[in-house]
Amino acid sequence: MAIPTLRWALNRLADRREIESNVYSHRFRHTYACQLLDNGAPLDFIQGMLGHEKASTTQIYAQLRGERRREMYRRFFSI
């Protein structure tokens, strides 16, 4: 499916459900990658699923998830 077609379909679905936030295909890719990572998928598998040529591109997801974990730890376990 071409990217413009995917954008059009996502926007149409969002309009039908009266979703007010912006719906972007990249948000779905990011969520998909984070879900895979959270469920223990190795980075090389995620890299292949997303079609990244370089592992460093995929590692960004792992770094973001690590930062989020640290933020949550500080929020709920800090004295």
Backbone atoms as SQL, in Angstrom:
CREATE TABLE atoms (id INTEGER PRIMARY KEY, chain TEXT, resi INTEGER, resn TEXT, atom TEXT, x REAL, y REAL, z REAL);
INSERT INTO atoms VALUES
  (1, 'A', 1, 'MET', 'N', 0.849, -1.170, 0.000),
  (2, 'A', 1, 'MET', 'CA', 0.000, 0.000, 0.000),
  (3, 'A', 1, 'MET', 'C', 0.898, 1.238, 0.000),
  (4, 'A', 2, 'ALA', 'N', 0.589, 2.181, -0.824),
  (5, 'A', 2, 'ALA', 'CA', 1.376, 3.410, -0.904),
  (6, 'A', 2, 'ALA', 'C', 1.115, 4.274, 0.336),
  (7, 'A', 3, 'ILE', 'N', 2.104, 5.045, 0.731),
  (8, 'A', 3, 'ILE', 'CA', 1.996, 5.879, 1.936),
  (9, 'A', 3, 'ILE', 'C', 0.829, 6.872, 1.846),
  (10, 'A', 4, 'PRO', 'N', 0.650, 7.579, 0.719),
  (11, 'A', 4, 'PRO', 'CA', -0.496, 8.493, 0.653),
  (12, 'A', 4, 'PRO', 'C', -1.841, 7.770, 0.808),
  (13, 'A', 5, 'THR', 'N', -1.948, 6.558, 0.282),
  (14, 'A', 5, 'THR', 'CA', -3.175, 5.777, 0.420),
  (15, 'A', 5, 'THR', 'C', -3.396, 5.395, 1.876),
  (16, 'A', 6, 'LEU', 'N', -2.340, 5.015, 2.559),
  (17, 'A', 6, 'LEU', 'CA', -2.423, 4.665, 3.973),
  (18, 'A', 6, 'LEU', 'C', -2.840, 5.876, 4.797),
  (19, 'A', 7, 'ARG', 'N', -2.240, 7.033, 4.519),
  (20, 'A', 7, 'ARG', 'CA', -2.621, 8.268, 5.222),
  (21, 'A', 7, 'ARG', 'C', -4.103, 8.591, 5.011),
  (22, 'A', 8, 'TRP', 'N', -4.539, 8.490, 3.778),
  (23, 'A', 8, 'TRP', 'CA', -5.933, 8.772, 3.455),
  (24, 'A', 8, 'TRP', 'C', -6.861, 7.834, 4.224),
  (25, 'A', 9, 'ALA', 'N', -6.524, 6.532, 4.251),
  (26, 'A', 9, 'ALA', 'CA', -7.363, 5.543, 4.936),
  (27, 'A', 9, 'ALA', 'C', -7.400, 5.808, 6.440),
  (28, 'A', 10, 'LEU', 'N', -6.259, 6.123, 7.028),
  (29, 'A', 10, 'LEU', 'CA', -6.208, 6.407, 8.464),
  (30, 'A', 10, 'LEU', 'C', -7.027, 7.648, 8.812),
  (31, 'A', 11, 'ASN', 'N', -6.880, 8.688, 8.011),
  (32, 'A', 11, 'ASN', 'CA', -7.652, 9.910, 8.255),
  (33, 'A', 11, 'ASN', 'C', -9.145, 9.672, 8.093),
  (34, 'A', 12, 'ARG', 'N', -9.507, 8.865, 7.129),
  (35, 'A', 12, 'ARG', 'CA', -10.926, 8.560, 6.919),
  (36, 'A', 12, 'ARG', 'C', -11.494, 7.790, 8.115),
  (37, 'A', 13, 'LEU', 'N', -10.737, 6.806, 8.604),
  (38, 'A', 13, 'LEU', 'CA', -11.179, 6.056, 9.779),
  (39, 'A', 13, 'LEU', 'C', -11.283, 6.959, 11.009),
  (40, 'A', 14, 'ALA', 'N', -10.303, 7.846, 11.171),
  (41, 'A', 14, 'ALA', 'CA', -10.323, 8.765, 12.312),
  (42, 'A', 14, 'ALA', 'C', -11.537, 9.698, 12.222),
  (43, 'A', 15, 'ASP', 'N', -11.838, 10.173, 11.023),
  (44, 'A', 15, 'ASP', 'CA', -12.996, 11.050, 10.838),
  (45, 'A', 15, 'ASP', 'C', -14.305, 10.326, 11.151),
  (46, 'A', 16, 'ARG', 'N', -14.395, 9.080, 10.748),
  (47, 'A', 16, 'ARG', 'CA', -15.609, 8.297, 11.012),
  (48, 'A', 16, 'ARG', 'C', -15.854, 8.129, 12.508),
  (49, 'A', 17, 'ARG', 'N', -14.777, 7.980, 13.269),
  (50, 'A', 17, 'ARG', 'CA', -14.886, 7.763, 14.706),
  (51, 'A', 17, 'ARG', 'C', -14.784, 9.057, 15.496),
  (52, 'A', 18, 'GLU', 'N', -14.710, 10.164, 14.783),
  (53, 'A', 18, 'GLU', 'CA', -14.626, 11.490, 15.394),
  (54, 'A', 18, 'GLU', 'C', -13.453, 11.596, 16.364),
  (55, 'A', 19, 'ILE', 'N', -12.321, 11.078, 15.938),
  (56, 'A', 19, 'ILE', 'CA', -11.092, 11.169, 16.721),
  (57, 'A', 19, 'ILE', 'C', -10.490, 12.537, 16.458),
  (58, 'A', 20, 'GLU', 'N', -10.281, 13.294, 17.513),
  (59, 'A', 20, 'GLU', 'CA', -9.823, 14.671, 17.340),
  (60, 'A', 20, 'GLU', 'C', -8.304, 14.793, 17.241),
  (61, 'A', 21, 'SER', 'N', -7.569, 13.850, 17.808),
  (62, 'A', 21, 'SER', 'CA', -6.108, 13.948, 17.729),
  (63, 'A', 21, 'SER', 'C', -5.644, 13.571, 16.329),
  (64, 'A', 22, 'ASN', 'N', -4.469, 14.069, 15.977),
  (65, 'A', 22, 'ASN', 'CA', -3.914, 13.769, 14.660),
  (66, 'A', 22, 'ASN', 'C', -3.510, 12.305, 14.596),
  (67, 'A', 23, 'VAL', 'N', -3.869, 11.670, 13.516),
  (68, 'A', 23, 'VAL', 'CA', -3.547, 10.263, 13.317),
  (69, 'A', 23, 'VAL', 'C', -2.486, 10.190, 12.226),
  (70, 'A', 24, 'TYR', 'N', -1.342, 9.642, 12.591),
  (71, 'A', 24, 'TYR', 'CA', -0.238, 9.523, 11.639),
  (72, 'A', 24, 'TYR', 'C', 0.189, 8.070, 11.534),
  (73, 'A', 25, 'SER', 'N', 0.538, 7.657, 10.329),
  (74, 'A', 25, 'SER', 'CA', 0.995, 6.279, 10.129),
  (75, 'A', 25, 'SER', 'C', 2.274, 6.019, 10.925),
  (76, 'A', 26, 'HIS', 'N', 3.115, 7.036, 11.087),
  (77, 'A', 26, 'HIS', 'CA', 4.355, 6.842, 11.838),
  (78, 'A', 26, 'HIS', 'C', 4.063, 6.510, 13.302),
  (79, 'A', 27, 'ARG', 'N', 2.986, 7.053, 13.830),
  (80, 'A', 27, 'ARG', 'CA', 2.599, 6.741, 15.211),
  (81, 'A', 27, 'ARG', 'C', 2.321, 5.249, 15.362),
  (82, 'A', 28, 'PHE', 'N', 1.707, 4.654, 14.346),
  (83, 'A', 28, 'PHE', 'CA', 1.443, 3.220, 14.378),
  (84, 'A', 28, 'PHE', 'C', 2.744, 2.426, 14.306),
  (85, 'A', 29, 'ARG', 'N', 3.678, 2.859, 13.469),
  (86, 'A', 29, 'ARG', 'CA', 4.985, 2.183, 13.382),
  (87, 'A', 29, 'ARG', 'C', 5.697, 2.245, 14.724),
  (88, 'A', 30, 'HIS', 'N', 5.690, 3.419, 15.330),
  (89, 'A', 30, 'HIS', 'CA', 6.362, 3.601, 16.609),
  (90, 'A', 30, 'HIS', 'C', 5.718, 2.721, 17.684),
  (91, 'A', 31, 'THR', 'N', 4.400, 2.726, 17.745),
  (92, 'A', 31, 'THR', 'CA', 3.687, 1.908, 18.727),
  (93, 'A', 31, 'THR', 'C', 3.971, 0.434, 18.508),
  (94, 'A', 32, 'TYR', 'N', 3.968, 0.007, 17.251),
  (95, 'A', 32, 'TYR', 'CA', 4.254, -1.388, 16.899),
  (96, 'A', 32, 'TYR', 'C', 5.647, -1.781, 17.378),
  (97, 'A', 33, 'ALA', 'N', 6.632, -0.935, 17.094),
  (98, 'A', 33, 'ALA', 'CA', 8.004, -1.235, 17.499),
  (99, 'A', 33, 'ALA', 'C', 8.139, -1.289, 19.012),
  (100, 'A', 34, 'CYS', 'N', 7.496, -0.363, 19.703),
  (101, 'A', 34, 'CYS', 'CA', 7.572, -0.339, 21.171),
  (102, 'A', 34, 'CYS', 'C', 6.878, -1.542, 21.785),
  (103, 'A', 35, 'GLN', 'N', 5.770, -1.957, 21.204),
  (104, 'A', 35, 'GLN', 'CA', 5.081, -3.145, 21.708),
  (105, 'A', 35, 'GLN', 'C', 5.942, -4.388, 21.522),
  (106, 'A', 36, 'LEU', 'N', 6.573, -4.503, 20.364),
  (107, 'A', 36, 'LEU', 'CA', 7.476, -5.631, 20.131),
  (108, 'A', 36, 'LEU', 'C', 8.605, -5.624, 21.157),
  (109, 'A', 37, 'LEU', 'N', 9.191, -4.472, 21.361),
  (110, 'A', 37, 'LEU', 'CA', 10.300, -4.333, 22.303),
  (111, 'A', 37, 'LEU', 'C', 9.854, -4.663, 23.725),
  (112, 'A', 38, 'ASP', 'N', 8.714, -4.145, 24.134),
  (113, 'A', 38, 'ASP', 'CA', 8.195, -4.401, 25.482),
  (114, 'A', 38, 'ASP', 'C', 7.879, -5.872, 25.707),
  (115, 'A', 39, 'ASN', 'N', 7.568, -6.577, 24.634),
  (116, 'A', 39, 'ASN', 'CA', 7.244, -7.999, 24.752),
  (117, 'A', 39, 'ASN', 'C', 8.445, -8.905, 24.495),
  (118, 'A', 40, 'GLY', 'N', 9.640, -8.310, 24.486),
  (119, 'A', 40, 'GLY', 'CA', 10.860, -9.100, 24.438),
  (120, 'A', 40, 'GLY', 'C', 11.423, -9.423, 23.067),
  (121, 'A', 41, 'ALA', 'N', 10.907, -8.813, 22.014),
  (122, 'A', 41, 'ALA', 'CA', 11.444, -9.078, 20.677),
  (123, 'A', 41, 'ALA', 'C', 12.852, -8.498, 20.568),
  (124, 'A', 42, 'PRO', 'N', 13.777, -9.232, 19.982),
  (125, 'A', 42, 'PRO', 'CA', 15.134, -8.700, 19.817),
  (126, 'A', 42, 'PRO', 'C', 15.167, -7.569, 18.795),
  (127, 'A', 43, 'LEU', 'N', 16.136, -6.672, 18.974),
  (128, 'A', 43, 'LEU', 'CA', 16.236, -5.502, 18.093),
  (129, 'A', 43, 'LEU', 'C', 16.420, -5.881, 16.631),
  (130, 'A', 44, 'ASP', 'N', 17.157, -6.957, 16.343),
  (131, 'A', 44, 'ASP', 'CA', 17.367, -7.324, 14.938),
  (132, 'A', 44, 'ASP', 'C', 16.050, -7.770, 14.280),
  (133, 'A', 45, 'PHE', 'N', 15.169, -8.388, 15.052),
  (134, 'A', 45, 'PHE', 'CA', 13.853, -8.758, 14.525),
  (135, 'A', 45, 'PHE', 'C', 13.028, -7.508, 14.234),
  (136, 'A', 46, 'ILE', 'N', 13.030, -6.575, 15.183),
  (137, 'A', 46, 'ILE', 'CA', 12.281, -5.321, 15.000),
  (138, 'A', 46, 'ILE', 'C', 12.838, -4.555, 13.808),
  (139, 'A', 47, 'GLN', 'N', 14.158, -4.551, 13.670),
  (140, 'A', 47, 'GLN', 'CA', 14.807, -3.884, 12.543),
  (141, 'A', 47, 'GLN', 'C', 14.284, -4.454, 11.228),
  (142, 'A', 48, 'GLY', 'N', 14.193, -5.761, 11.138),
  (143, 'A', 48, 'GLY', 'CA', 13.692, -6.398, 9.925),
  (144, 'A', 48, 'GLY', 'C', 12.227, -6.095, 9.667),
  (145, 'A', 49, 'MET', 'N', 11.419, -6.091, 10.733),
  (146, 'A', 49, 'MET', 'CA', 9.986, -5.829, 10.576),
  (147, 'A', 49, 'MET', 'C', 9.719, -4.395, 10.124),
  (148, 'A', 50, 'LEU', 'N', 10.549, -3.460, 10.589),
  (149, 'A', 50, 'LEU', 'CA', 10.360, -2.063, 10.213),
  (150, 'A', 50, 'LEU', 'C', 11.071, -1.702, 8.914),
  (151, 'A', 51, 'GLY', 'N', 11.965, -2.573, 8.468),
  (152, 'A', 51, 'GLY', 'CA', 12.680, -2.316, 7.228),
  (153, 'A', 51, 'GLY', 'C', 13.826, -1.324, 7.367),
  (154, 'A', 52, 'HIS', 'N', 14.361, -1.206, 8.571),
  (155, 'A', 52, 'HIS', 'CA', 15.500, -0.306, 8.774),
  (156, 'A', 52, 'HIS', 'C', 16.765, -0.933, 8.209),
  (157, 'A', 53, 'GLU', 'N', 17.539, -0.130, 7.499),
  (158, 'A', 53, 'GLU', 'CA', 18.801, -0.627, 6.957),
  (159, 'A', 53, 'GLU', 'C', 19.875, -0.705, 8.029),
  (160, 'A', 54, 'LYS', 'N', 19.858, 0.259, 8.950),
  (161, 'A', 54, 'LYS', 'CA', 20.889, 0.325, 9.985),
  (162, 'A', 54, 'LYS', 'C', 20.298, -0.032, 11.347),
  (163, 'A', 55, 'ALA', 'N', 21.057, -0.797, 12.111),
  (164, 'A', 55, 'ALA', 'CA', 20.622, -1.175, 13.460),
  (165, 'A', 55, 'ALA', 'C', 20.517, 0.057, 14.350),
  (166, 'A', 56, 'SER', 'N', 21.335, 1.078, 14.084),
  (167, 'A', 56, 'SER', 'CA', 21.314, 2.284, 14.921),
  (168, 'A', 56, 'SER', 'C', 19.955, 2.992, 14.858),
  (169, 'A', 57, 'THR', 'N', 19.269, 2.875, 13.742),
  (170, 'A', 57, 'THR', 'CA', 17.939, 3.478, 13.614),
  (171, 'A', 57, 'THR', 'C', 16.963, 2.781, 14.551),
  (172, 'A', 58, 'THR', 'N', 17.046, 1.468, 14.614),
  (173, 'A', 58, 'THR', 'CA', 16.152, 0.688, 15.473),
  (174, 'A', 58, 'THR', 'C', 16.497, 0.872, 16.943),
  (175, 'A', 59, 'GLN', 'N', 17.770, 1.079, 17.240),
  (176, 'A', 59, 'GLN', 'CA', 18.196, 1.231, 18.633),
  (177, 'A', 59, 'GLN', 'C', 17.587, 2.478, 19.277),
  (178, 'A', 60, 'ILE', 'N', 17.157, 3.425, 18.471),
  (179, 'A', 60, 'ILE', 'CA', 16.502, 4.628, 19.005),
  (180, 'A', 60, 'ILE', 'C', 15.280, 4.225, 19.824),
  (181, 'A', 61, 'TYR', 'N', 14.540, 3.221, 19.364),
  (182, 'A', 61, 'TYR', 'CA', 13.364, 2.761, 20.104),
  (183, 'A', 61, 'TYR', 'C', 13.763, 2.228, 21.475),
  (184, 'A', 62, 'ALA', 'N', 14.836, 1.474, 21.522),
  (185, 'A', 62, 'ALA', 'CA', 15.286, 0.911, 22.797),
  (186, 'A', 62, 'ALA', 'C', 15.727, 2.023, 23.738),
  (187, 'A', 63, 'GLN', 'N', 16.392, 3.044, 23.223),
  (188, 'A', 63, 'GLN', 'CA', 16.824, 4.162, 24.056),
  (189, 'A', 63, 'GLN', 'C', 15.625, 4.930, 24.580),
  (190, 'A', 64, 'LEU', 'N', 14.633, 5.159, 23.737),
  (191, 'A', 64, 'LEU', 'CA', 13.433, 5.862, 24.174),
  (192, 'A', 64, 'LEU', 'C', 12.726, 5.078, 25.266),
  (193, 'A', 65, 'ARG', 'N', 12.646, 3.785, 25.078),
  (194, 'A', 65, 'ARG', 'CA', 11.975, 2.959, 26.074),
  (195, 'A', 65, 'ARG', 'C', 12.761, 2.986, 27.381),
  (196, 'A', 66, 'GLY', 'N', 14.085, 2.999, 27.302),
  (197, 'A', 66, 'GLY', 'CA', 14.900, 3.072, 28.506),
  (198, 'A', 66, 'GLY', 'C', 14.687, 4.383, 29.242),
  (199, 'A', 67, 'GLU', 'N', 14.609, 5.476, 28.512),
  (200, 'A', 67, 'GLU', 'CA', 14.360, 6.782, 29.118),
  (201, 'A', 67, 'GLU', 'C', 12.993, 6.803, 29.785),
  (202, 'A', 68, 'ARG', 'N', 12.025, 6.223, 29.146),
  (203, 'A', 68, 'ARG', 'CA', 10.665, 6.179, 29.708),
  (204, 'A', 68, 'ARG', 'C', 10.654, 5.359, 30.996),
  (205, 'A', 69, 'ARG', 'N', 11.384, 4.238, 30.994),
  (206, 'A', 69, 'ARG', 'CA', 11.461, 3.415, 32.198),
  (207, 'A', 69, 'ARG', 'C', 12.092, 4.189, 33.345),
  (208, 'A', 70, 'ARG', 'N', 13.166, 4.909, 33.047),
  (209, 'A', 70, 'ARG', 'CA', 13.834, 5.702, 34.088),
  (210, 'A', 70, 'ARG', 'C', 12.903, 6.785, 34.615),
  (211, 'A', 71, 'GLU', 'N', 12.160, 7.412, 33.720),
  (212, 'A', 71, 'GLU', 'CA', 11.215, 8.451, 34.124),
  (213, 'A', 71, 'GLU', 'C', 10.149, 7.875, 35.062),
  (214, 'A', 72, 'MET', 'N', 9.606, 6.726, 34.704),
  (215, 'A', 72, 'MET', 'CA', 8.582, 6.100, 35.527),
  (216, 'A', 72, 'MET', 'C', 9.160, 5.663, 36.872),
  (217, 'A', 73, 'TYR', 'N', 10.379, 5.166, 36.870),
  (218, 'A', 73, 'TYR', 'CA', 11.014, 4.758, 38.120),
  (219, 'A', 73, 'TYR', 'C', 11.156, 5.964, 39.042),
  (220, 'A', 74, 'ARG', 'N', 11.673, 7.065, 38.492),
  (221, 'A', 74, 'ARG', 'CA', 11.833, 8.278, 39.303),
  (222, 'A', 74, 'ARG', 'C', 10.487, 8.773, 39.828),
  (223, 'A', 75, 'ARG', 'N', 9.486, 8.677, 39.001),
  (224, 'A', 75, 'ARG', 'CA', 8.158, 9.178, 39.373),
  (225, 'A', 75, 'ARG', 'C', 7.529, 8.379, 40.512),
  (226, 'A', 76, 'PHE', 'N', 7.668, 7.060, 40.454),
  (227, 'A', 76, 'PHE', 'CA', 6.958, 6.223, 41.411),
  (228, 'A', 76, 'PHE', 'C', 7.814, 5.694, 42.555),
  (229, 'A', 77, 'PHE', 'N', 9.149, 5.737, 42.427),
  (230, 'A', 77, 'PHE', 'CA', 9.987, 5.165, 43.469),
  (231, 'A', 77, 'PHE', 'C', 10.942, 6.158, 44.110),
  (232, 'A', 78, 'SER', 'N', 10.926, 7.401, 43.680),
  (233, 'A', 78, 'SER', 'CA', 11.802, 8.391, 44.281),
  (234, 'A', 78, 'SER', 'C', 11.307, 8.743, 45.674),
  (235, 'A', 79, 'ILE', 'N', 12.261, 9.019, 46.521),
  (236, 'A', 79, 'ILE', 'CA', 11.886, 9.420, 47.884),
  (237, 'A', 79, 'ILE', 'C', 11.919, 10.925, 47.975);
